[in-house]
Amino acid sequence: QLQLVESGGGLVQPGGSLRLSCAASGFTLDYYAIGWFRQAPGKEREGVSCISSSGGSTNYADSVKGRFTISRDNAKNTVYLQMNSLKPEDTAIYYCAAIGDDYCSGYVPLAYDYWGQGTQVTVSS
C-alpha cells in the first residue's frame, strides 16, 4: 500500500518551533518532489514549501520564508519541515504530497500523486 504519513504536529506557543515529518511507505521517495501544504478552517489549501527529488532545490511561500526549512533524507524515505518562529496564523492542518517529477510544479494540489492524512498544528498561547 502506497502512503505518506505525517507526524510532529501539536500545540505550540507563538514563537515556538515544531518539526513535521513525512514518511513514505510502499514506495521510495527518491524520484519524487515533495510539497508541504496547509489548510486552515474555512480557507483553501495553500502551498507552503517544496523540495526537489534530490533536495537540491527548495521553494517557500512568502508567508513562511525565513521561518520554515524543508529538507529530506532519502535514506530514511522521509521529508521534514522545520517550523520556527511560529505565529497564530500558521495554525492549520499540514499535509505532505508527492509528485512524480524531479521538481515541484508549483502548488497545484491536483498535480500531486500521493497525499498524507495531515497533521494538526495549533499555535496559541
C-alpha positions in Angstrom: 0.0 0.0 0.0 1.4 3.3 -1.1 1.0 6.0 1.5 2.5 9.1 3.1 2.3 9.6 6.9 2.8 13.0 8.5 3.8 13.4 12.2 5.1 16.0 14.5 2.1 18.3 14.8 0.8 19.7 18.1 0.1 22.7 20.2 2.8 25.3 20.5 3.0 28.8 21.8 3.7 31.8 19.4 7.4 32.0 18.7 7.8 28.3 19.3 9.0 25.5 16.9 7.9 22.2 15.5 9.4 19.8 13.1 7.0 17.9 10.9 7.9 14.6 9.3 6.5 13.0 6.2 7.4 9.3 5.9 6.6 7.2 2.9 5.7 3.5 2.9 5.2 1.2 -0.1 7.3 3.3 -2.4 10.6 5.2 -2.4 10.6 9.0 -2.4 13.9 9.2 -4.3 12.1 10.0 -7.6 9.5 12.3 -6.2 9.5 16.0 -5.4 7.6 16.7 -2.2 5.4 19.6 -1.2 4.0 20.7 2.1 0.5 22.2 2.1 -1.7 23.5 4.8 -5.4 24.2 5.2 -6.9 26.4 7.9 -10.6 26.2 8.8 -12.7 28.0 6.1 -9.7 28.5 3.8 -8.4 26.9 0.7 -5.4 24.5 0.8 -2.3 26.5 0.2 1.3 25.5 -0.7 3.9 26.1 2.0 7.1 24.6 0.7 8.5 22.2 -1.8 11.7 20.3 -2.3 13.1 18.6 -5.4 13.8 14.9 -5.6 17.5 15.4 -5.0 17.0 18.0 -2.3 19.0 20.5 -4.2 16.1 22.9 -4.9 13.7 24.3 -2.5 10.8 26.8 -2.6 8.9 28.6 0.1 5.7 30.6 0.2 6.3 34.2 1.1 4.4 33.8 4.4 6.9 31.3 5.7 10.1 32.3 4.1 12.9 32.7 6.6 11.0 30.8 9.3 10.4 27.3 7.7 13.0 25.0 6.3 12.3 21.9 4.2 14.7 19.0 4.0 14.8 15.4 3.1 16.6 12.2 4.0 16.1 9.8 1.1 17.9 7.1 3.0 15.1 7.3 5.6 12.5 7.9 2.9 11.4 10.9 4.9 10.9 14.7 4.3 10.9 17.2 7.1 9.5 20.7 7.6 11.2 22.6 10.4 9.0 25.4 11.5 10.4 28.2 13.7 9.0 31.5 15.0 5.5 30.1 14.7 2.6 32.5 14.5 -1.1 32.0 15.3 -1.8 32.4 11.5 0.3 29.2 10.9 -2.5 27.2 12.6 -3.8 24.6 10.1 -3.7 21.0 9.1 -0.4 20.4 7.4 -0.2 17.8 4.5 2.7 16.4 2.6 2.3 15.4 -1.0 4.5 13.6 -3.6 4.7 14.5 -7.3 6.3 12.1 -9.7 8.8 14.5 -11.0 12.2 15.8 -10.1 10.8 19.3 -9.4 7.6 20.6 -7.9 5.3 22.1 -10.5 4.1 24.9 -8.3 1.4 24.2 -5.6 -1.5 22.9 -7.7 -2.9 20.1 -5.5 -4.3 18.2 -8.4 -0.8 17.8 -9.8 0.4 15.7 -6.9 0.1 12.0 -6.9 0.1 10.9 -3.3 -1.1 12.7 -0.1 -0.8 12.1 3.6 -3.7 12.3 6.0 -2.5 15.5 7.6 -1.2 16.6 11.0 -2.7 19.4 13.1 -0.6 22.4 14.0 -2.0 24.8 16.5 -0.2 28.0 17.5 -1.8 29.6 20.5 -0.9 31.0 23.9 
